[in-house]
Amino acid sequence: MTDKPPLTLLIAAPRGFCAGVDRAIRIVELALERYGAPVYVRHEIVHNKFVVEELKAQGAVFVRELDEVPDGVPVVFSAHGVPKIVPARAEERGLNYLDATCPLVSKVHRQAERLIEQGRHILFIGHEGHPEVVGTFGQVPEGRMTLIETAEDAEAIEPADPTQLAFLTQTTLSVDDTAEIVAILRRRFPLIQVPRSEDICYATSNRQAAVKAIAGRCDAMLVIGASNSSNSLRLVEVAERAGARAMLVARGHDVDFRWLGGVRTLGITAGASAPEVLVREVVERLAERFEVSEEPVEGVEENMVFKLPRALVA
């Protein structure tokens, strides 16, 4: 017999690592195996401190800019993508670099280049300062792309030539917010060129849908992820809009038991850069205070796998 209060956990599926994150981390690990430590990484390889610290322990060195990388050592570019000038400077210095940009982000980069070749001005839907946005803006000449962050921005923008517009989006946005912004742009600019396929990545869409599927059954939801992780922050917003109060936690020790007062059914999910080990850590933390029971939740099965750079698998 236990005096712990009961707590039912609805653990969302899918959750956690996506194929792009898996690939980026594996690139750093394989680079360490092939070249030995240190391997330098420009920016966080993915937005998760636990992952970064694990790679540091293996010999990865994280830096903000390329000029912090010494000559003669390998450098990896993060999953979020980099401006064109970064690999160009690496080549000028003769650095051995590996690009861990998520292939779905690279797809957006290629779309941006093609649209500029067509003479179009790009309205890019995203969050200012996010590394993916910085990297995408760095693919095109200055002044050829305008950032749209909100529906208000979409209503206010007055382009020089409304007949030569296109839009692209960051891959980790809220599906619902983006749909609202796109609807405004298409209403205001009927000739705007639409991406051939959805830019918001499959993992972002699937994780948001999984949260919506369980939020109505939960008293509250915990989202496991980093505070600088766009897709994790969007999961918090999605849960709240679906009627569940939600909190972002990075690790098990971040769980606030006072915040969980009165909760009997708790939803749990993890952002695309949060490993499953952190989900189990949060569950173990909850078990210290509650009599936990886990209810399996069926979701979309993900089987996406991205190829590794030839230099690491040859």
N, C-alpha and C positions, 0 to 999 in steps of 0.2 A: 504494500500500500504506500502511496506517496502523497505528500501534501502539496505538491507542485500543481498549479492550475493547468488545465489542458490547453494545448495550442495546436490547431490544425494548420499545417503548412501546405499551401498550393504552390508548387514550384513550376514556374512557367517553362514551356518548351516551344521553340528552341530558346536558348539563352547562351550567354558567354561567347567564347571565341568564335570568330568567323574565319572563313578561308584566308582572307587577306591578312588578318592578324597572325594566324598560324604560319603563313608563309614568311612574314616579316621576321618573326621570332626565330624561325628555323634558319633563315639566311644568316642571322647573327651567330647562331650556334654552329652552323657549318663553317662559317668563316673562321671562328675560333679554332675549330678542329683542324681546318686546312692550313691556316697561316700561323696559328698560335697567338697568345696574348702579347700585346694588347691589340684589339680591334676597336677602332673608333666608330662612334655612331653619332651622326649629326641630328640633334634633337632626340627626344624620347622616341624609341622605336615604335611604341604604341603608348597611348595614354593610360598607363597603369603603373603606379610606383612599385608594386610587388614584382611585376615582370621586370622592370628596370633594375631593381636591386638584385634579382636572381641572375640577370645577365652580367651585372657588375661583378658579382661573386665569381663568375666564370672568366672574367678578364676583359669585359667590354668597358670602354671609356666613353661616357656621354659628354658631348660638347654642344654649345649653342651654334657656333659658326665654323666654317671650313678653315679659317685661318688659325684655329686652335689645334688643328690636326698636324702633327709633325710630318716631315717628309719620310717616305719609305715605309709607311704603315697603311694597312687597308682601312677604308672608311665605308660605312653603310649609311644610305639615306633612308629616312624613316618611311613608314607605311603611308603617311599623309601626303607624300609628294613634295617636290622642291621646285623652285623657279629654275628655268633653263640655265640661268647664269651659274648655278651651283655646279652641275656636272661640267660645264664649260671651263670653269676655273680649276676644277679638279684635274681635267685633262691638260690644262696649261702647266700645272705643277707636276704632271706625270704621276698622279696618285692612282693607286689601284682602288677603284670604287665599285660598290655593289648597290644597285638601286632596288630597295625593298618597297617601293611605291605599290600600293594595292592596284592590281590590274583594272579594277573598276574605276579608280581615280585616274589612272593612265588613259582610260577610255574617254573620260571627260576632257582631259588635256588634248587628245587628238581631235575631238569634236570642236574644241575651241579654235585650234589651228585651222581646221577646214572652214569654219565660219568666217574667220578673219580673211582667209584667201578669197572667199566669196564676196567680200566687201561689207559684211554685216557688222553691226555693233551688238555686243553681247550684254544682255542683262543677266547677271549672275546672282542667283538666289542663294544666300549663305550668311554666315556669321562673321562679322569683321574680326580680323586678327587670328582666326582659326588657321592652323598650319595648312590645311587643305585649301583654304581660300587663298592664302598667300601664294601657295604653290601654283594654283590654277591661274591667278592673275599674272604670275611670272612666266606664263607660256605665250603671252600675247604682248604686242607693243602697248606702251602706256597710252591711256586714253581711249582704248578700243573696247573696254569692258567697264560696266557700272555695277556696283554692288546693290542688291535689293535685299534688305533684311526683314522688312515687315510689309503687311498689307498697305499700311500708310505710305511706305516708300513706293509701292507699286502704283498707288493712286496719284502720287505727286510727280513722278518722273516725267520729264518733258524732253524726249530725245530730239536731236536735230533732224533726223529723218525717220519718221515712224514706219516707213515702208521697207526699211533695211535693218530690221531687228531680228534677234534670235534670243532665246534664253537657255541657260543651263543651270544646274543646281549642284550644290554640295551633296555628297552621298549620304550624309548622316543626319538629315533634317527630319523634323516632324512631318509625317506623310500628310496629315490633315492641314497643318499650317501652310505647307507648300502648295497643296491643292487650292487653297483659298487665294494665295498670291498668284498662282498660274491663271486662275479663273479671271482675276482682275486684269492681268496683262493681256490675255486673249480677248477680253471684252474691249479694252481700250485700244489695242493694236491688232486688229483682225489679221493682218498680214505677217505677224510675228512667226518666225520659223521655230517649230517645236522639235525637241530631240527625237530621234528615231525610236529610242527606247528609254525607259525610265532611268534617270540618273541616280535617284535614291536607291541605295544598294539593297539587294535581296535580304541581307541579314538585318539591316535597319528596319525594313518593312515587316519582316517576319517577327522580330522581337516586339515591335509595337503592337502587332496583331495579337500576339500571345498574351501581352499584358491586358489588352482590351477584353480578351476572352475570359480572363479570371477576375478582373478588377471588381466586377459587380458582385462577386461571391465573397469578397474579402472585406474585413473591417479596416485593414491597412495593408500597405505594400512596402517592402524593402527592395531597393534597387542597389545592387552591388556594382560599384564602378568608381572611377576617379572624378573629382570635381571639375577637371579640365577635359573630360570625355564628353563630346557633343552627343553621341548616341545614348550615353547613360543618362544625361540630363533630360534628353527628350523622353526617355522611358518614365521618368518621374512625372513629367508634364502629362503624358498620356494616361498614366494611372489616375492622376488627380482629376483630369477631365472626365474619366470614366466613373468617377464617384468614390474612389478610394483615397484616403489621405496617404501620402507617400513620402519616403525619406531615402536619400542617397547615403550609403555607407561604403567605406573603402575596405574595411576589414571587420572581423568578428568583434574586436574590442570597441568598435564604433557604435555597436547596437545600444540604444538608449532604452533601458527597461521602463523608465518613467513614461516615455512616449508610447510604449506598448500597453499601458494601463487600460484594461477593459477589452483588449483585443483577444478574440477567440479563434479567428481565422485570419491567417497572415499570408499574403502573397509574396513570393520571392522570385526575383529575376536577376540577371546579370548583363551588363553591357558587353559589347562585342570585343572589348579588350580586357575583360575580367576572366581569369581562369577558373575552372570548376573547383579547384582546391579552395578558393575563397568562398564559394557557395557552401561547401562542406564546413568551412571554418565558422561561418555565420550560423549554420544549423547547430553546430556543437555549442556555440555560445548561447543560443536560445535554449538548448537542452539543460543548461545550468540552472535556469529559472523556471522552465515550463516542462510539462510532460508532453513531449512533442510527438505528433504523428504526421507522417508525410503522405499526402494524397497524390498519386501520379496524375499528371495532366498530359493529355495527348496533344501534340502539335505537329507542325509541318516538319518533315524530315529533311535535313539539309545534307547534301552530299557533294557540294562544290569543292573542288580542289584546284589550286592554281600551281602552274609549273614553277620550279625553282630556276634561278639563273644557270645557264650552261656552265659557267666557270666553277660552280660549286658541285655539279653532279657529273662532270665529265670524267 
